[in-house]
Amino acid sequence: MTDAAAERDASAGHEPPVGHDGSAGHDSAPAPEFPAVDAGSPQRLYVGSYTASSGGSGAGITVLERTAPGQPWQSVQTVEADDPSFLVATEGALHAVSETTEGRVLSYTVSAGRLVAASSAASGGAAPCHVLFDPASGALVVTNYVGGTVSVLSSDPSLTSRVAHTVALPVGHGPVQERQERPHAHQASPTPWGTLLVSDLGTDRLVEVVVDPVTLVPEIVGVHLLPAGAGPRHVAWLGDRLVVAGELDARLHVLRRVGEKLVVDHSVEVFEGSSSASGVFPSHLDVDGGRVYVATRGRDSISVLAPGDDGRLELVGEAPCGGTWPRHFAITPGVMYVANQGSDTVAVLPLDPETGVPGEPLDVFTLGSPACILPA
């Protein structure tokens, strides 16, 4: 394992606890009836993984295809790369971060679904763990976890001499000493007003950044505070409110905008008793159909929450993720694809049309150390 990977995942990263038995650790209601096949809409999946360079078992980026909904998925291409742990698509291209000590952004052109290596650029910091296409600037935005930096570079894969314009997150730390000794940039997410919010797991802050669309230089324009020890990881918008997954406190924090600031409106547990549970780490967060979905590693579950009559998030249900150590998932109409890093599997879960809660897997296929799933 590289030094960057070891520090990046000191407590909750891409090596799940040894001897994890794969159980979700909770009781679940009887599963409702679902279709017997994966009838979701995507015909292609791109899956990033952790590779041997960090102790993972993945090969790089795997391209999976099927001929029609309900047909089996088949691997049609594997592109070797070191720890391509997060992926994003732009028109005619796919980009991945190489989560290594030196940190790289790998860009590919896409031809009939196949990836063709186009260019590689420095990410501007160690252990990049997320890449975003910023609609306001048309650029790629990379968060470097160990480096504690945010970088911006051209999204044009044909440019072989791309330079990352980088800004360091403000100095600080949080109360969880082994994880919050300094800034750790985890994700960048666009705001409705054209800026970006960078979740800093190390300092319990959301750092607001604006990118110059001409020079691609990022500038910090604000800082928004979260409860001490939250460890913000991923965020998603639910209407005009921002939902933040706390990796370290196992809670969801709902923020609203007051003037130029984002302030915490309320916080809820990811599952019943999550804030007092040990060894559980929420990972990916997404919003679909007015519901909030969050995966929890160590619990091996997907939680579904929705606003109650008073506007506060309430737990709708929780279901097993179909494997162990769910690092990421992607939602398509009626179906969720889960990257279960610890069990080396991708699980295909149907979503209840009434509640959105996942059911028993429609399919589970083997893929080494999956870290990110991108449907196409």
C-alpha positions, 0 to 999 in steps of 0.5 A, a space after each residue: 500500500 502506498 503512503 498516500 493510500 495508507 494515510 487516506 484510509 487510516 480508519 475507513 478507506 479501501 481496506 475493509 476490516 479483516 474478517 468482516 463477515 459480510 452481514 449488515 448487522 441489522 434486522 430488515 423487513 421482508 423484501 417486497 416483490 420485485 422483477 426477477 431481472 435487472 430491467 434498468 436502463 443503462 447498457 454500459 457501466 464503467 467501474 473504477 477500482 483500487 489496484 495492487 499499488 494500494 493493496 487492492 485486487 482491481 485491474 483498473 477501469 472495467 467496461 461492462 456491457 449488455 445487449 438489452 435490459 434484463 440481459 447479463 452484464 459482460 466485461 468487454 474491456 479492462 484498462 490498466 491504471 493505478 487506483 482509478 478510484 473515481 470517474 466522471 464523464 464529459 462529452 466523448 470522454 471519461 476521466 479518472 483520478 489515480 489515487 496515488 502518492 503522486 496523484 494523476 488525472 487520467 483522460 480517455 476518449 470514448 469510441 463505441 463505448 471503448 476507452 482510448 488513452 488520451 492524456 495524463 496530468 498531475 492532480 495537484 496533490 497527493 491521493 486525489 479521491 474525487 473528480 467533478 466536471 464543473 458546469 460553470 467553468 467547463 473544467 475538471 475539479 479534483 479534490 486531493 485528500 492527503 494533499 488537502 488541495 483543490 485543483 482545476 484543469 482543462 477537461 479537454 482530453 486531447 491536451 497533453 500538457 494540462 496544468 492543474 491550478 491549485 488552491 490549498 484548503 485553509 489550515 485547521 484540524 478537528 477533534 478526531 485526532 487520527 483522521 482530522 489532523 489537517 485538511 482533507 479534501 474529499 469532494 467538490 459539488 456545484 451550487 445552484 449559484 455557480 460556485 463549488 463546495 469542497 467537503 473538508 473531512 479534516 476540519 469539519 468545514 465546507 469550503 466554497 470555491 469559485 473558478 475563473 472560467 478563463 484562467 481556471 484559477 480557483 479562489 476560496 470565497 467562503 467557509 461554512 461550518 459543520 458540527 465538530 467531529 462530523 467529518 464531511 465526506 459527500 454532499 447532495 442537494 435536496 431541493 434548496 437544502 444541502 445534505 452532508 454525510 458525516 463519515 466520522 459521526 455517522 449522521 446526515 447534516 441538513 444545511 440551509 442558506 441564510 444570507 451568504 452562509 450555509 447553516 445547519 438546520 438539523 442533523 439525523 442519524 443515518 440509521 437508528 443508533 448510528 451516532 453511537 455505533 462504532 466502526 461504521 463510516 457513511 460513504 457515498 450520498 445521493 438524492 433521487 426522487 426526493 429521497 436521500 440514499 446513503 451507503 454505510 461501510 461497516 454496517 454494509 447497508 443502504 439507508 433511505 431517508 425522506 422529509 417528514 411532515 415537518 421538513 426534517 429528514 426521517 428514516 424510511 428504511 435500511 437494507 443490505 447492500 448486497 456485499 461488504 464495504 459499500 464505497 459507492 453506488 449509482 442510481 438509475 430508474 428503479 435500480 441501484 448499482 453498488 460498488 462493494 469494495 470489501 467483497 469484490 462485487 457489484 450488486 444490482 439492487 431493485 428499488 421499491 417503487 413506493 418507498 425507494 428501499 432496495 430489495 434483494 439483489 437481482 444480480 451480483 457479479 465479481 469485480 476486484 475492489 470496485 470503488 466507483 460506478 458510472 452508468 452510461 
